[in-house]
Amino acid sequence: MLTQVVEPILHVENVTVRFGGVTAVNGVTLRVERGTRWAVIGPNGAGKTTLFKTISGEVHPTVGRVHLFGRDMSRTQPYVKAQRGLGRTYQITDLFRELTVEENLSIAAQARSRTRFTWWRPLRIQGWIDERISAVLDQLHLGGQRHTLVSEMSHGEQRQLEIAVALATQPDLLLLDEPAAGLSAAERRNMREVIQQLPPDLTIVLIEHDMGIALELVEHVLALDNGVPIAQGDPETIRADERVQAVYLRTD
């Protein structure tokens, strides 16, 4: 009897990204199975965000391949990857600030549906769209903010909303780019709880400068320094790794 080979949801295969004479990512390999949670850690300038941009399609690899959902998508445009099930947040909040929470989520909810082509029609938040918005707001503890303008929300609430917007697209793989960036200590604790409570079957890869937060949220870790992978393993292995310790001590 033949054994069926299950493709990982994401396979970054020996990827190098160069910008002129600068090598931002150098020989990174990452295999993410469905339903797992990964962190990519490293100091500022380690290549974390460039790696995310390469996965999402904003940057194309100079060398190597990016396989998503069992397909080679090394040079596929970001909107196509989003249609296939890739969700993404950004280090700098990217929301429609003059729209309400509900309106932001409605736009996102329709991103993978046929109704996305009828954007010129009046926005009707009803039926399955209303149900999905309610579910996502409950997940992110934002139910009381449904009709609030984004511009009136705190920075921490906007960071939560950005995750809610990504979830509204019903992604199979979610990339979180420094979700705790710029948050107060209390807001960081809240963000950690929000991420911990996301659906267990959702595959997550996050990048985070703060190793302490990152290692509490994931099962697997990739550590980068100057674009080069220096360690990979479970959180305990990474904490004990002398190369990782040296990088963070150097940063401090």
C-alpha positions as a Python dict, from the first residue, in 0.01 Angstrom:
ca = {
    (1, 'M'): (0, 0, 0),
    (2, 'L'): (139, 342, -100),
    (3, 'T'): (182, 601, 174),
    (4, 'Q'): (45, 942, 83),
    (5, 'V'): (302, 1219, 119),
    (6, 'V'): (151, 1523, 292),
    (7, 'E'): (297, 1849, 166),
    (8, 'P'): (382, 2114, 428),
    (9, 'I'): (167, 2425, 411),
    (10, 'L'): (487, 2630, 370),
    (11, 'H'): (828, 2520, 248),
    (12, 'V'): (1099, 2784, 218),
    (13, 'E'): (1378, 2605, 34),
    (14, 'N'): (1734, 2745, 57),
    (15, 'V'): (1615, 3102, -3),
    (16, 'T'): (1858, 3390, -50),
    (17, 'V'): (1747, 3748, -112),
    (18, 'R'): (1991, 4011, -235),
    (19, 'F'): (1937, 4382, -290),
    (20, 'G'): (2230, 4489, -503),
    (21, 'G'): (2539, 4409, -299),
    (22, 'V'): (2343, 4353, 23),
    (23, 'T'): (2235, 4001, 119),
    (24, 'A'): (1928, 4038, 343),
    (25, 'V'): (1844, 3666, 369),
    (26, 'N'): (2105, 3400, 317),
    (27, 'G'): (2027, 3031, 266),
    (28, 'V'): (1711, 3000, 476),
    (29, 'T'): (1518, 2673, 478),
    (30, 'L'): (1192, 2641, 671),
    (31, 'R'): (935, 2362, 659),
    (32, 'V'): (603, 2445, 828),
    (33, 'E'): (349, 2167, 871),
    (34, 'R'): (-23, 2239, 889),
    (35, 'G'): (-153, 2329, 1233),
    (36, 'T'): (187, 2418, 1378),
    (37, 'R'): (312, 2746, 1523),
    (38, 'W'): (652, 2890, 1439),
    (39, 'A'): (849, 3197, 1542),
    (40, 'V'): (1127, 3362, 1345),
    (41, 'I'): (1344, 3554, 1591),
    (42, 'G'): (1654, 3767, 1575),
    (43, 'P'): (1778, 4121, 1644),
    (44, 'N'): (1695, 4420, 1427),
    (45, 'G'): (1839, 4372, 1080),
    (46, 'A'): (1836, 3993, 1108),
    (47, 'G'): (1628, 3954, 790),
    (48, 'K'): (1299, 3858, 954),
    (49, 'T'): (1075, 4103, 768),
    (50, 'T'): (1251, 4040, 436),
    (51, 'L'): (1183, 3669, 483),
    (52, 'F'): (814, 3746, 545),
    (53, 'K'): (798, 3967, 238),
    (54, 'T'): (949, 3684, 35),
    (55, 'I'): (690, 3438, 165),
    (56, 'S'): (401, 3680, 96),
    (57, 'G'): (528, 3769, -253),
    (58, 'E'): (627, 4133, -198),
    (59, 'V'): (988, 4031, -265),
    (60, 'H'): (1106, 3751, -492),
    (61, 'P'): (1394, 3522, -391),
    (62, 'T'): (1724, 3571, -568),
    (63, 'V'): (1799, 3204, -508),
    (64, 'G'): (1576, 2923, -383),
    (65, 'R'): (1204, 2846, -380),
    (66, 'V'): (895, 2929, -178),
    (67, 'H'): (629, 2657, -185),
    (68, 'L'): (285, 2744, -47),
    (69, 'F'): (-10, 2505, -22),
    (70, 'G'): (184, 2243, -221),
    (71, 'R'): (272, 2475, -510),
    (72, 'D'): (580, 2664, -615),
    (73, 'M'): (481, 3026, -555),
    (74, 'S'): (829, 3178, -558),
    (75, 'R'): (723, 3452, -801),
    (76, 'T'): (349, 3461, -739),
    (77, 'Q'): (198, 3802, -664),
    (78, 'P'): (75, 3878, -309),
    (79, 'Y'): (-294, 3907, -404),
    (80, 'V'): (-288, 3557, -555),
    (81, 'K'): (-133, 3412, -240),
    (82, 'A'): (-397, 3590, -32),
    (83, 'Q'): (-668, 3437, -251),
    (84, 'R'): (-517, 3093, -192),
    (85, 'G'): (-529, 3135, 186),
    (86, 'L'): (-233, 3340, 309),
    (87, 'G'): (-311, 3601, 577),
    (88, 'R'): (-65, 3866, 685),
    (89, 'T'): (-27, 4146, 938),
    (90, 'Y'): (239, 4415, 929),
    (91, 'Q'): (477, 4570, 1180),
    (92, 'I'): (319, 4909, 1104),
    (93, 'T'): (-59, 4899, 1140),
    (94, 'D'): (-229, 4887, 799),
    (95, 'L'): (-599, 4969, 842),
    (96, 'F'): (-863, 5203, 699),
    (97, 'R'): (-851, 5454, 982),
    (98, 'E'): (-1157, 5658, 874),
    (99, 'L'): (-1380, 5351, 854),
    (100, 'T'): (-1536, 5164, 1144),
    (101, 'V'): (-1418, 4832, 1282),
    (102, 'E'): (-1718, 4664, 1119),
    (103, 'E'): (-1644, 4819, 779),
    (104, 'N'): (-1278, 4715, 789),
    (105, 'L'): (-1379, 4358, 871),
    (106, 'S'): (-1649, 4351, 603),
    (107, 'I'): (-1397, 4442, 334),
    (108, 'A'): (-1163, 4170, 456),
    (109, 'A'): (-1438, 3909, 485),
    (110, 'Q'): (-1521, 3948, 116),
    (111, 'A'): (-1161, 3931, -3),
    (112, 'R'): (-1178, 3562, -98),
    (113, 'S'): (-1540, 3560, -213),
    (114, 'R'): (-1700, 3641, -547),
    (115, 'T'): (-1857, 3951, -400),
    (116, 'R'): (-1516, 4116, -394),
    (117, 'F'): (-1576, 4210, -757),
    (118, 'T'): (-1882, 4421, -665),
    (119, 'W'): (-1698, 4678, -459),
    (120, 'W'): (-1878, 4966, -635),
    (121, 'R'): (-2212, 4860, -485),
    (122, 'P'): (-2330, 4986, -144),
    (123, 'L'): (-2174, 4786, 138),
    (124, 'R'): (-2429, 4551, 294),
    (125, 'I'): (-2321, 4392, 620),
    (126, 'Q'): (-2563, 4106, 657),
    (127, 'G'): (-2594, 3730, 627),
    (128, 'W'): (-2265, 3537, 630),
    (129, 'I'): (-2062, 3860, 638),
    (130, 'D'): (-2233, 3971, 960),
    (131, 'E'): (-2185, 3625, 1112),
    (132, 'R'): (-1817, 3617, 1030),
    (133, 'I'): (-1760, 3968, 1166),
    (134, 'S'): (-1933, 3877, 1493),
    (135, 'A'): (-1727, 3558, 1528),
    (136, 'V'): (-1397, 3735, 1466),
    (137, 'L'): (-1480, 4020, 1705),
    (138, 'D'): (-1558, 3766, 1976),
    (139, 'Q'): (-1229, 3587, 1913),
    (140, 'L'): (-1028, 3908, 1946),
    (141, 'H'): (-1231, 4051, 2240),
    (142, 'L'): (-1341, 4353, 2034),
    (143, 'G'): (-1718, 4300, 2038),
    (144, 'G'): (-1783, 4636, 2203),
    (145, 'Q'): (-1585, 4821, 1936),
    (146, 'R'): (-1787, 4709, 1634),
    (147, 'H'): (-1909, 5058, 1535),
    (148, 'T'): (-1600, 5249, 1653),
    (149, 'L'): (-1388, 5442, 1405),
    (150, 'V'): (-1042, 5289, 1379),
    (151, 'S'): (-888, 5634, 1431),
    (152, 'E'): (-1051, 5646, 1777),
    (153, 'M'): (-900, 5316, 1895),
    (154, 'S'): (-586, 5281, 2103),
    (155, 'H'): (-270, 5147, 1939),
    (156, 'G'): (-311, 4813, 2118),
    (157, 'E'): (-671, 4779, 1999),
    (158, 'Q'): (-565, 4859, 1643),
    (159, 'R'): (-305, 4582, 1660),
    (160, 'Q'): (-577, 4340, 1770),
    (161, 'L'): (-803, 4463, 1491),
    (162, 'E'): (-530, 4399, 1235),
    (163, 'I'): (-525, 4033, 1341),
    (164, 'A'): (-905, 4031, 1327),
    (165, 'V'): (-892, 4164, 969),
    (166, 'A'): (-652, 3886, 873),
    (167, 'L'): (-875, 3625, 1038),
    (168, 'A'): (-1183, 3758, 856),
    (169, 'T'): (-1031, 3632, 530),
    (170, 'Q'): (-1031, 3280, 681),
    (171, 'P'): (-662, 3214, 609),
    (172, 'D'): (-503, 2871, 619),
    (173, 'L'): (-165, 3026, 705),
    (174, 'L'): (-128, 3345, 910),
    (175, 'L'): (191, 3552, 916),
    (176, 'L'): (216, 3788, 1215),
    (177, 'D'): (482, 4058, 1180),
    (178, 'E'): (588, 4174, 1528),
    (179, 'P'): (234, 4181, 1671),
    (180, 'A'): (357, 4324, 2002),
    (181, 'A'): (563, 4607, 1849),
    (182, 'G'): (508, 4943, 2018),
    (183, 'L'): (274, 4806, 2286),
    (184, 'S'): (287, 4878, 2657),
    (185, 'A'): (359, 4597, 2902),
    (186, 'A'): (-13, 4550, 2972),
    (187, 'E'): (-98, 4555, 2601),
    (188, 'R'): (177, 4301, 2530),
    (189, 'R'): (30, 4065, 2789),
    (190, 'N'): (-312, 4104, 2630),
    (191, 'M'): (-171, 4043, 2280),
    (192, 'R'): (2, 3729, 2402),
    (193, 'E'): (-330, 3597, 2535),
    (194, 'V'): (-508, 3687, 2209),
    (195, 'I'): (-255, 3490, 2001),
    (196, 'Q'): (-259, 3196, 2239),
    (197, 'Q'): (-638, 3174, 2201),
    (198, 'L'): (-641, 3170, 1820),
    (199, 'P'): (-787, 2850, 1667),
    (200, 'P'): (-547, 2558, 1726),
    (201, 'D'): (-583, 2434, 1368),
    (202, 'L'): (-467, 2770, 1226),
    (203, 'T'): (-105, 2755, 1108),
    (204, 'I'): (87, 3056, 1240),
    (205, 'V'): (433, 3195, 1170),
    (206, 'L'): (525, 3506, 1365),
    (207, 'I'): (832, 3723, 1376),
    (208, 'E'): (923, 3896, 1697),
    (209, 'H'): (1222, 4089, 1828),
    (210, 'D'): (1132, 4000, 2188),
    (211, 'M'): (1250, 3641, 2230),
    (212, 'G'): (1070, 3605, 2564),
    (213, 'I'): (726, 3666, 2411),
    (214, 'A'): (794, 3468, 2095),
    (215, 'L'): (903, 3151, 2270),
    (216, 'E'): (588, 3142, 2484),
    (217, 'L'): (361, 3130, 2179),
    (218, 'V'): (510, 2865, 1952),
    (219, 'E'): (632, 2507, 1924),
    (220, 'H'): (912, 2568, 1673),
    (221, 'V'): (1165, 2847, 1628),
    (222, 'L'): (1403, 2969, 1358),
    (223, 'A'): (1673, 3213, 1472),
    (224, 'L'): (1838, 3448, 1223),
    (225, 'D'): (2137, 3679, 1249),
    (226, 'N'): (2236, 3906, 961),
    (227, 'G'): (2011, 3704, 733),
    (228, 'V'): (2175, 3373, 818),
    (229, 'P'): (1996, 3091, 1006),
    (230, 'I'): (2193, 3018, 1324),
    (231, 'A'): (1957, 2779, 1506),
    (232, 'Q'): (1630, 2592, 1464),
    (233, 'G'): (1436, 2383, 1713),
    (234, 'D'): (1185, 2392, 1997),
    (235, 'P'): (1180, 2686, 2242),
    (236, 'E'): (1391, 2509, 2506),
    (237, 'T'): (1658, 2422, 2250),
    (238, 'I'): (1667, 2781, 2129),
    (239, 'R'): (1691, 2922, 2483),
    (240, 'A'): (1992, 2700, 2552),
    (241, 'D'): (2167, 2766, 2221),
    (242, 'E'): (2495, 2953, 2276),
    (243, 'R'): (2481, 3122, 1934),
    (244, 'V'): (2135, 3262, 2007),
    (245, 'Q'): (2243, 3377, 2352),
    (246, 'A'): (2546, 3550, 2204),
    (247, 'V'): (2332, 3736, 1948),
    (248, 'Y'): (2087, 3863, 2210),
    (249, 'L'): (2358, 3952, 2459),
    (250, 'R'): (2535, 4143, 2184),
    (251, 'T'): (2211, 4323, 2104),
    (252, 'D'): (2156, 4418, 2469),
}
